Each structure stands twice: as structure tokens, then as C-alpha cells.
Amino acid sequence: MHEALEALRQEITQTPIDSEAAAEAFRIRFLGQRSGQLTHLFKRLRELPPEERPLLGGQLNALKRLAEQRLEEARLRLRPTPTGSAEIPDLTLPGRRMFTGSLHPLTQTLEAIVRVFEQLGFAVVEGPEIEDDWHNFSALNFPPDHPARDMQDTFFLHQGASYAEAVVLRTHTSPVQIRVMERMQPPIRIIAPGRVYRNEAVSYKSFCLFHQVEGLYVDQNVSMGDLKQTLHLFAQALFGKDVRMRFRPSYFPFTEPSAEVDIWWPLPDHPEGGRWMEILGCGMVHPNVFRAVGIDPERYTGYAFGMGVERIAMLRYGIDDIRLFYENDVRFLEQF
Ligand code: PHE
């Protein structure tokens, strides 16, 4: 029996275990319930005289533990690890860089625009994206059935029997200015940033939603000169000190006179060295708008302006398709 145990000890320590299959074979050979060599010897223990059993029993138990240890060690060694090895990781390797996102180019542009006007003393006001006809159109001097309503292709949530009952997705942020003027008397100096919706044919230059920043300044003796000065400072802040700007007469129901503002955009490949690009609409607040909100048009004057954030972001970054802003393709977004 002693020799058998010694031979078995040798076998247990020397049998190589270099694969999962070898580990299983090892288990069956030594520890298997039915024909394992150790199991077999444990059974034979009973045939021995009682006084010999404790010593041999102890030795057998030690061998069993040895076999179990080898098996456990082999399993740890063979267990698949992500790197294919069970080695201690190399703690001197540089750390993995964290992926940090960045602000969306529209958010960056919106914030840049808002910052300029905040520095000029404008307060930021927000309003609802679902509006009634009054705030989106009627108070802004869009007469019922007037073709001016067609300038802004509108999403109606509720059409109603007459214009007055309509509920719409706001087509501009001008309704925020109505809401402010309904609540307070001049002086008023605000900007209204936010999302607006228009039922446009989707293409490289228009989408069914976009972002605006509109501004309003109402006080005594506010003039078109103030408007030009403010917008010039704004254009310089965004496009550089040498920016060239021009005002073109235009039409909006809520301003009179009205203008559209272009900036000169240098383009090296262009035959004329660049072109005028429209960046915003503006004008002096129409007296009917003041009347609608209870501000005395004899006493106060004001200017208003509005711009599309997408348009300005496209100029700033040289983006030629508005749809890129909404696809959330990381390859696009990573560039900002
Ligand atoms: N509300 C106009 C638009 O969305 C922009 C604008 C605002 C024009 C204020 C003039 C004055 O088209």
C-alpha cells in the first residue's frame, strides 16, 4: 500500500495538465467517483486492519488535496482571459484615454451668439414651442388670410374653424417677444433663442426644424441707427473686426421699415472674390404690434431682429448641408 501511494503521488505531481481536456482527464483519472484511482484506494481502506486505517487515511487525504490543488491551479492558468494570458497586467502602461464628448456645433454657435448679446445687456428669455395663433401670428400683425402667413409654412396641431383657434408649432421665436411685452412695460432688452418648426421641403438648405435667436429692444427714442450699431457689433464679434455688412430693404408684417442683413463672405475660388450672404432679418417694431400688447406706440419705439443659428453655424464652419446637423453622425460631430 505504501508503495502504491508513493507511485500515485508521483503520478499526480508529474502528469502534465496543459489544456481543458487534459484537466478533465486528470480529474477523472484521480478523483473520478467511479473509477478514480484515489476513490479506489479509499474503498480499499476498509479492507485494512483498523489500526492501520488512520495513518493511511491521512496520507490518502493528503494526496486527494494535492490532486485537487493541481486541478485548481491548472483551471486558473487555463481560464481564457481577454488578453489571452493570465499574466498580471502591466501597470506601467499608459492609461486608456477617456472618450469625452463635445458640444454640438449648433449649441456652440447658439452660445456664441447669446454671449455677444448678453455682453450688450440683453436678457435671455425662452418660451413654449407650441403656440396659439395670437402669439405666433395675429399679435405680430399678420392679418387673417394675409399671404404673409405663407412666408412661414406652418405645422398645425389644431386648425380650428378660424385662424384665431389655431394651435401651431411656432414658426419663429417672435411669440416670445409678444409674451414678454404683454407682461412688462419698456425698457425691454431681450433675446429669445430656441427651436422653431416649418413645413419646408427638406434639402441641403432647409429642414423641418431649425434654431433662431431673435432680439427685441423697446424704449424711448430707439432708432434704426441703434439697430445697425448693435448688429454691426454682433457681426464683428462673430466674423471678425473687418466684417463688411449691408442692409437690404425687405418685408415682415411686424416691422416697418424692415431689412435683411448680409455679410460679405470672401471665397478665394469665386470670380468676384466672395459673395454676400444673408444672416438675419430685422426692422423697427410695427405700431400695430405695440397696440396688440398694450405698449403706447406714441411714446415708445423699438427694433427687432431674428437670425437662423444653422445658417450662421454653416458660415462659421464651412458646412454645406443643413441636414448634417441632425443626423448625429459621430464622424461629423467629432470635428467640432
Ligand atoms: N421672425 C422673423 C422670421 O422668423 C425674423 C425677424 C425677426 C425679422 C424680427 C425681423 C424682425 O423670419
Residues whose N, C-alpha, C, O or C-beta is under 5 A from the ligand:
A	BS01	LIG	T171 H172 S174 F252 T255 G281 C282 G283 A304 F305 G306
